[in-house]
């Protein structure tokens, strides 16, 4: 297995890094996330121009035909810069669902719009009382009319249309394309603690177009695994940047006339942060490699997410602690990184949820013996 980035992946990383770092520092990030939209159309158009929005879609559908490795490269840069643009929630996740279910004409039309930046979708799946990985999908679909309420719709506030999960008369879970201005649809927007956006979407006999046929539960599960991988990569970028800021602060901030980095206890704590960040990176790389081989194993996803959650918590808390009081202020970036890491750790299952999944799978494994 090759752990180093290829020449093309390095160019991709550097291009995305150039766009995002030139667009955002903590002041500009706060200014953009305080707007009603919460992200920059200018940055979004730049990402579309260089092909990032169509990165994971096939060339036949107007995308770049890249894979999970390239998506992880991009998401790591999003994590490092805290870029608020909804690449994952408004493009990648709904686009993958469309690619797996829609007919050729519908798929090409929707994905073409996503890739160009002209269209925004959102996946409306989670409902009240759901706890990952169990989704009740109580929303019903009767003769193409949907009724139900979806909560925690990532960037549902700005979506032009929704991909909605609902049960048909036979009890099968289907995916339906619903326009944002469809009759009977009401969305209530809100802000999250990490300065992102979401919405609750209520449907009352709202017309929708079914994408594909049969039960879509496995398709949804596979896309969730892909989403977990992207979130892990984003968290790696954020933990790495938090570590860099913390070690830089320890080297520059002086106490008793010497840099904080000269105090052995703080140096040891920084070394532990480095170990945690590297564990997260290793597990994220392992996860991405498994997806690249076509293995959408939820157990591998939980192994990676569990370590990423633990590393994010450790690095984030230590980062704030070692910055002292300034680490808690909105004017300093480390608190924003901790907030985003916390949000990632609670998206699609927190550490306890993934530990429970792994514990429950022990019975499926053979006994390990040491001879």
C-alpha positions in Angstrom: 0.0 0.0 0.0 1.2 3.5 -0.9 0.9 6.0 2.0 2.4 9.0 0.2 0.2 11.2 -1.9 0.6 10.9 -5.7 1.8 13.8 -7.7 -1.7 14.5 -8.8 -3.0 14.3 -5.3 -0.4 16.8 -4.1 -1.4 19.2 -6.8 -5.1 18.8 -5.8 -4.2 19.4 -2.1 -2.1 22.5 -2.9 -4.8 23.9 -5.2 -7.6 23.5 -2.6 -5.3 24.8 0.1 -4.5 27.9 -1.9 -8.2 28.7 -2.5 -9.2 28.1 1.2 -6.3 29.7 3.0 -6.5 32.8 0.8 -10.2 33.1 1.6 -10.2 32.5 5.3 -8.6 33.6 8.5 -10.4 33.7 11.8 -11.8 37.2 11.2 -13.1 36.5 7.8 -14.4 33.1 8.9 -16.4 34.8 11.6 -17.7 37.4 9.2 -18.8 34.9 6.6 -20.4 32.5 9.1 -22.4 35.4 10.6 -24.2 36.0 7.3 -27.6 34.5 6.7 -26.1 32.0 4.2 -23.2 31.1 6.5 -20.7 30.5 3.6 -19.2 32.3 0.6 -20.7 32.1 -2.9 -17.4 33.4 -4.2 -15.4 30.6 -2.7 -18.1 28.1 -3.8 -17.8 29.3 -7.4 -14.0 29.0 -7.2 -14.3 25.4 -6.0 -16.7 24.7 -8.9 -14.3 26.2 -11.4 -11.4 24.0 -10.4 -13.7 20.9 -10.4 -13.9 20.2 -6.7 -17.7 20.1 -6.6 -17.8 17.4 -9.2 -14.7 15.5 -7.8 -16.3 12.2 -6.9 -18.8 11.9 -9.7 -18.2 10.0 -13.0 -17.0 11.9 -16.0 -20.1 10.7 -17.9 -22.2 12.7 -15.5 -20.1 15.8 -15.7 -17.7 15.1 -12.8 -14.0 14.4 -12.5 -14.2 10.7 -11.8 -11.9 10.8 -8.7 -12.2 8.4 -5.8 -12.3 8.4 -2.0 -8.6 9.1 -1.7 -9.0 12.4 -3.5 -12.1 13.3 -1.5 -10.1 12.7 1.7 -7.4 15.0 0.5 -9.9 17.8 -0.1 -11.8 17.2 3.2 -8.5 17.4 5.2 -7.9 20.9 3.7 -11.5 21.8 4.6 -10.8 20.7 8.2 -7.5 22.6 8.3 -9.1 25.9 7.2 -12.5 25.4 8.8 -14.0 26.3 5.5 -17.8 26.4 6.0 -18.8 25.7 2.4 -21.3 22.7 2.3 -19.3 20.4 0.0 -20.2 17.3 1.9 -23.8 18.0 2.9 -25.0 19.8 -0.2 -23.1 18.0 -3.0 -21.3 14.8 -2.1 -23.8 13.0 0.1 -27.0 13.8 -2.0 -25.0 13.4 -5.2 -23.9 9.9 -4.3 -27.4 8.9 -3.5 -28.6 10.2 -6.8 -25.8 8.5 -8.7 -26.8 5.2 -7.1 -30.5 5.4 -7.7 -31.6 7.8 -10.5 -32.1 7.0 -14.1 -29.5 8.2 -16.6 -31.2 11.4 -17.6 -32.1 12.4 -14.1 -28.7 11.6 -12.8 -26.9 13.6 -15.5 -29.1 16.6 -15.0 -28.8 16.7 -11.2 -25.1 15.9 -10.9 -24.3 18.3 -13.7 -26.0 21.0 -11.7 -24.2 20.0 -8.5 -20.8 19.9 -10.2 -21.2 23.4 -11.7 -22.3 24.9 -8.3 -25.7 25.9 -9.7 -27.6 23.4 -7.7 -27.7 22.6 -4.0 -29.3 19.5 -2.5 -29.7 18.1 1.0 -30.3 14.6 2.4 -33.4 14.6 4.7 -33.2 11.3 6.6 -33.0 11.7 10.4 -36.2 11.9 12.4 -37.1 12.7 16.0 -36.0 9.9 18.3 -33.5 8.4 15.9 -30.1 7.5 17.3 -27.4 6.4 14.9 -27.2 3.8 13.3 -31.0 3.2 13.7 -33.3 5.3 11.6 -37.0 4.7 12.0 -37.9 6.3 8.7 -41.5 6.9 9.8 -42.1 9.3 6.9 -44.6 7.7 4.5 -44.9 7.9 0.7 -48.4 7.3 -0.6 -48.9 7.6 -4.4 -45.9 9.9 -4.6 -47.0 12.1 -1.7 -44.8 12.3 1.4 -45.8 13.0 4.9 -43.5 13.3 7.9 -40.8 15.4 9.6 -37.1 15.3 9.1 -34.7 16.8 11.7 -31.0 17.6 11.5 -31.0 18.2 7.7 -27.5 19.3 7.0 -27.6 22.7 5.2 -31.3 22.2 4.5 -31.7 25.9 4.8 -30.2 26.7 1.4 -31.1 23.5 -0.5 -32.9 23.9 -3.9 -34.3 20.3 -3.4 -34.2 17.4 -1.0 -33.4 13.7 -1.2 -36.0 12.4 1.3 -36.1 8.9 2.7 -39.7 7.5 3.1 -41.5 4.2 3.4 -43.8 3.1 0.7 -47.0 1.0 1.1 -44.9 -2.2 1.2 -42.7 -0.9 3.9 -39.6 -0.5 1.7 -37.4 2.6 2.2 -37.3 4.7 -0.9 -35.5 7.9 -1.9 -37.6 10.7 -3.3 -36.6 14.0 -5.0 -38.6 16.8 -3.5 -38.4 20.5 -4.6 -37.8 23.0 -1.9 -40.8 25.0 -3.0 -43.1 22.0 -3.2 -46.6 22.2 -1.8 -46.8 21.2 1.8 -43.1 21.5 2.5 -42.0 23.7 5.4 -38.5 24.1 6.5 -37.2 25.7 9.7 -33.6 26.9 9.6 -31.2 27.0 12.5 -27.6 27.5 13.4 -25.3 24.9 15.0 -22.7 25.6 17.7 -19.9 25.3 15.1 -21.4 28.1 13.1 -22.9 25.9 10.4 -26.5 25.7 9.2 -29.2 23.1 9.3 -33.0 22.8 9.0 -36.0 20.8 10.1 -38.1 19.8 7.1 -41.8 19.0 7.5 -43.8 17.4 4.7 -47.6 17.2 4.4 -48.8 15.3 1.3 -45.8 16.8 -0.5 -45.2 15.6 -4.0 -41.9 13.8 -4.7 -40.3 11.8 -7.5 -39.0 8.4 -6.5 -35.4 7.7 -7.5 -34.9 4.1 -8.5 -36.9 1.1 -7.2 -36.8 -1.4 -4.4 -35.5 -0.8 -0.9 -32.7 1.8 -0.6 -31.5 1.0 2.9 -28.2 -0.5 1.8 -27.5 2.4 -0.5 -28.1 4.8 2.4 -25.8 2.7 4.6 -23.0 2.7 2.0 -23.3 6.4 1.5 -23.1 6.9 5.3 -19.9 4.9 5.4 -18.5 7.2 2.6 -19.6 10.2 4.7 -17.9 8.8 7.8 -14.7 8.6 5.8 -14.9 12.2 4.6 -15.7 13.4 8.2 -12.7 11.5 9.5 -10.5 13.2 7.0 -11.9 16.6 7.9 -11.2 15.9 11.5 -7.6 14.9 10.8 -7.1 18.3 9.1 -8.6 20.1 12.1 -6.7 18.1 14.7 -3.4 18.7 12.8 -4.0 22.4 12.6 -5.0 22.5 16.3 -1.7 20.7 17.2 0.3 23.2 15.1 -1.3 26.2 16.7 -0.7 24.8 20.2 2.9 23.9 19.7 3.5 27.3 18.0 1.9 29.0 21.0 4.1 27.0 23.5 7.2 28.1 21.6 6.3 31.8 21.5 4.5 32.4 24.8 6.9 33.1 27.6 6.6 32.6 31.4 9.3 33.4 33.9 11.4 34.6 31.0 11.4 31.4 29.0 9.1 29.8 26.4 6.4 27.5 27.7 7.8 24.8 25.5 10.8 24.5 27.8 8.6 23.2 30.6 8.8 19.4 30.5 5.3 18.7 31.6 3.8 20.8 28.8 6.3 19.3 26.3 5.1 15.8 27.3 1.4 16.8 26.9 2.2 18.2 23.5 3.9 14.9 22.6 0.7 13.1 23.6 -1.3 15.4 21.4 1.0 14.5 18.5 0.5 10.8 19.2 -3.3 11.2 19.2 -3.3 13.2 16.0 -1.2 10.6 14.3 -3.5 7.8 15.5 -6.4 9.6 13.9 -4.5 10.1 10.7 -3.5 6.4 10.5 -7.0 5.2 11.1 -8.4 7.6 8.5 -5.9 6.5 6.0 -6.8 2.8 6.7 -10.5 3.6 6.3 -10.0 5.5 3.0 -7.9 2.6 1.7 -10.6 0.1 2.4 -13.1 2.2 0.6 -10.8 2.6 -2.4 -10.8 -1.3 -2.5 -14.6 -1.3 -2.6 -15.0 -2.5 1.0 -17.8 -0.5 2.6 -17.5 -2.4 5.9 -19.3 -0.5 8.7 -17.0 -2.2 11.3 -14.0 -0.6 9.7 -15.9 2.7 9.7 -16.6 2.4 13.4 -13.0 1.5 14.2 -11.8 4.7 12.4 -14.5 7.0 13.8 -13.9 5.8 17.3 -10.3 6.7 17.2 -11.0 10.0 15.4 -13.6 10.9 18.1 -11.1 10.1 20.9 -8.2 12.0 19.2 -10.4 15.0 18.5 -11.5 15.2 22.1 -8.0 14.9 23.4 -6.3 17.3 21.0 -9.1 19.8 21.3 -9.2 19.9 25.0 -5.5 20.0 25.4 -5.3 22.8 22.8 -7.7 25.0 24.7 -6.1 24.2 28.1 -2.5 25.0 26.9 -3.6 28.2 25.3 -5.1 29.4 28.6 -7.8 32.0 28.7 -7.3 33.1 25.1 -8.2 29.6 23.9 -11.8 30.2 25.0 -12.3 33.5 23.0 -14.1 33.8 19.7 -11.3 36.1 18.4 -8.8 33.2 18.6 -9.1 30.2 16.2 -8.5 27.3 18.5 -12.0 27.4 20.0 -13.5 27.3 16.6 -11.5 24.2 15.8 -12.6 22.5 19.0 -16.3 23.4 18.2 -16.0 21.9 14.7 -14.2 18.7 16.0 -17.0 18.3 18.6 -19.7 18.5 15.9 -17.9 16.0 13.7 -17.6 13.6 16.7 -21.3 13.7 17.1 -22.3 13.3 13.5 -23.3 9.8 12.4 -22.5 8.4 15.9 -20.3 9.5 18.7 -17.5 7.5 20.3 -19.9 5.6 22.6 -22.1 4.7 19.7 -19.2 3.3 17.6 -17.8 1.5 20.6 -21.2 -0.1 21.2 -21.2 -1.3 17.5 -17.7 -2.7 17.8 -18.6 -4.4 21.1 -21.7 -5.9 19.6 -19.7 -7.4 16.7 -17.2 -9.3 18.9 -19.4 -12.4 18.6 -18.9 -12.4 14.9 -15.1 -12.9 15.2 -13.1 -16.1 15.9 -11.1 -16.5 19.1 -7.6 -15.1 18.9 -5.0 -17.3 20.6 -1.4 -16.9 21.2 0.6 -20.0 20.7 
